[in-house]
Amino acid sequence: MFENGKKYRLFLLFLFLLLVDILLLRLDWQNSRRVLTFAMLNVGQGDALFIESPTGTQIMFDGGPARKVLGPLAGVMSPFDRTIDAIVITNPDADHIGGFSDILKNYKVGLVLEPGTLNDSKTFQNLKTEIKKQNIPDILGKRGMRLHIGGGAFIDILFPDRDVSSWETNDGSVVARLTYGDTSIMLTGDATKKAEKIILEENLSTELESTILKVGHHGSRTSTSSSFVKTVSPEYALISAGKDNKYGHPHQDTLSTLAQFGAKIIRTDLSGSIIIKCDTIGPCEID
């Protein structure tokens, strides 16, 4: 009887060690994948994009409206992680920056990048005051900047290419292109057809072609010209818009343009937060 008990304990120990080996192999495999995470967070009528490089650098492109971003952000960040390396203000309107005040209260932010457009709203003025109070470096994004975020991933700033301080906020929106391996993501903020035209004139088509297009201005007809979509040639088009919003976003004109060029459309108002994980090669996983 004693011998049977000893054999049983040895069997349990063997089984335990086997499970540990399987777990360690799985973790090693996951770590070796060097995955880029890109998330369009469901913040209602606004924009909030989360990027985490394969080496862990984290960037927020916009923060959505006030009191909307922290819940969705917790879905892609560890609860023990209280730092964000950089935030990008693509334009100073409330639906893009309102949530940054919440982020600055809950996370340590390393850098702010903005286009230089202005807004006299209290939301923008309070945000700028808090950035200064926390002594966070605040720089202007300009065409030609390349942000190396780790693991071979980088972000090219395509616009603004000039002083846009007197421009309408949407016209002067930051436009950037995120690249990792075979995958590229065009980040357009609220950029209008005016900005798109300038970008098309200043860049080769090969510099703009992207796997994924973050559709400008929540799918408004003021953005997403046929010539821009044709050149970007995206497989997927992501739209951030609030359910039953009063603006009618996304507009049917924009949806028709995207469909004309074969882009698969995914919307936060229909699907919630959109989370994409990409290796250096092969198709990305979209959740």
N, C-alpha and C positions, 0 to 999 in steps of 0.2 A: 504493500500500500504506500509505504514511504517512497519507494522507487517510482511509482506511478505519479506521485505528487511532484517529485523532482523533475521528471520528464515534462510534465504539464507546465511547470514554471519556466523551464528552458525553452519550451515552445512559445510561451507568451513573450519571453525576452527576445527571441528570434523575430517574432512578428512585430514587436515594438521597434526593433532596430531596422527592420525592413521598411516600415512606415516612415521612420526618420530619414532613411536614405532617399526614399521616393520624394519626400518633402524638400530635402536639400537639393536634389537634382532639379526639381521643379523651380525652386527659387533661383538656382544658378541659371537655368534656361531663361527665366523671365528677365533676370538682370542682364544676360548676354544679348537680349533682343534690342536693347538700346532704343526704346520706344519714345516717340514724340507724341504728346497729348495736346489736342486742340479741342476746345469746347465752346460752343455758342450757348451761353446760359439763358435759360428762360426767365427773363426779367420783365415780361409784359411788353409794353410799347417803349422799346429802348434797345440799346446795344450794350452787351457785356461779353467780351471774348477772353477766355483763359488759355494761356499757352504754357506748357511745361516742356522744356527741352529734355533730351535723353540723359543729360547730366544733372537735371533738377532745377535749372534756372526757370523762374516763374515770372510771367509778364501778363498784365491785364490790359487789353485794348478796350477802353471805356468801362464804365461801372454801372450803366443803367440808371434808371430813376431812383430816387431816395427810397430806402427801406425795402428794396427788392433783391439785392444781390447776395447778401450773406448766406441765405438758405441754399440757393443753387451752388454757390461757391464751395460750401461745405461738402457738397456732393462730389467734388473733384480734388479737394485738398484734405490732407490729414488733419484731424482736430488738434494735433500737437504741433502743427506747422503754423507759426504766426508771423512769417515774413513773406513778402512779395518783392522780388528784385526790382521791378519797374512797373509803372503804370503809364499808359499812353492815352492822352486826351486827344481824340481825333477831331473833336470840335467842342466848344464850350457850352453847348445847349444842355438843359437839365436832364433830358432823357439819355444823355451819354455820361454825365458827370455827377448826377445826384447821388449815386451809390458810392462814389469815391470818399465822401465824408465818412460813411459807415466803415469803409475799408481802412481809412487812416486811423480810426478809433480802435480797430481790432487787430491790425497788422502793422508791422514795421516795414515801411516802403523805402527802397534804396534810391530810386530815381524817378523823376517825372519828365516825360517828353510830350511836347504840345506843338501845335502848328503856328501859334502866334495870333490867331483870330481872337476877337474880344467879345465879351458879353457883359452888359451892365447889370445883370441879374444878381440878386443877393446870393443865390446858390453858387455862382461862379466866384464872386468876390470872397465869400466865406471859405471856399475851397483854396483859393490862392493864399489867403491869410493863414490857413492851417498848414499849407505846404511850407510857407516861410517860417512859421512858428516852429515846425519840426526840423527846420534846417535841411530839407530834402533838396538836393540838386535839381534844378528845373531848367531844362534845355529846349531849344527850338529844334524840331525835326526838319531836316532839309534833304532835298533830293541828293543822292550820292552817298548818304550815310549807310553803312552796313553794320548791323548789330550782330556780332557772333555770340550766340547764346549757349553754345556747348554741344559736344557730340557731333559736330558737323552741320548743325542747324544754324541758319542765319536769317536775318530780316533786312531786306533792302527798303529804304524809304524812297518812294517814287515821287511824292508830292507832299508839301509845297516845294516849288523850285524858286520861290521869290518871297518878298515881304507881302504877307496876306493880311496884315493887321487891319486894313481898311475894307477887306472883302466881307461879303456875307459869309456867315459861319459855315454853311454847307459847301459853298464854292471853294473855301480854303481848307477843307477837311484833309487830314492826314490820310494818304494812301500808301500802303506798304505791301510787300510780297514776302511771305514766309516760305523758306525752302528747306527741305530735309530729304536727302536722297532723291528718289524719283518723284517725290510729292512736292507740289507748290500750292500755296493758298493765297489768293488775292484778297487783301483786306482793304475795303473801300470806305469805311466810315459812312458819312452821309454825302460823299462826293457827288457832285452833279455832272451833267453832260459837259459842262464848261471845263471842269477839271479833267474829265475823261479825254476830251479832245486834246488838251495840252499833253497829257501822258502818252497818247497815241503818237503825237508828233515828235516826242522826245526819245522814244524807245523803240528798239527793234521788236518785231512781233515775237521773236524767240525769247525776249526778255520779259514778256508779259503773259505768254501762254501758261496756264495754271490748271492744275487738277481740280481745284475747288475755287469757286467764286463766292465770297461773302458779298451778297447783293447790296448795293448802295441804298441808303435812305429807306430801309425797311420795305423795299420793293416799290417805292414811289416812281411815278412816270417821269419825274425830273432827273432820274438817274438811269443807268443801264441802257445806253444807246446800243443799237444794233451793231454798229462798227466796233464798239468796245467788247461786246460779248463775242462777236465773231473772232476778234483777235485773241482774246483771253482763252476762248474755246474750252470752257470748263466741262468736266464730266458731271460735276455736282454744283448746284447753286443753293446756298443756304440763306434763308430769310429770317430775320428776327423781327417779329411784330406781335403786338398784343391781340388777344382774341377779341373779335368784334370791335376793333378800335374805331374811333370816330373819324379817322382819316381815310378809311377804306383801303389801308395797306394790307397786303400788296395789291397794287393796281393790276387790272387784267391786261393792260398794254404790256406791262413788264413781264408778266407770266407768259404771255404769248411770244414775246421776244426770246425769252429763255428756252421755251419749248421749240421755237423755230430752229435753234442751233443745237438741239438735242441734250440740253442739260437736265439732269434729274433734280427736281426741286424738293427741298426739305425745309419745313417751316416750324418755327418754335410754337406758333399759335395752334398748330395741329399735332406736333410731335413732342412738345416740351423741349428740355435741354438736349442739344445734339453733341455727342461726345465722339471724337474721332481719335484713333490711335494708329500711328504709322511707324513701320519699320523703314530701314533705308531702301529696301527694294520691295516690290510687290504692292498689291492693293491695300489701302487702309481699311481698318475695321471701323464701321460707323454704327453707333448705338443711338 
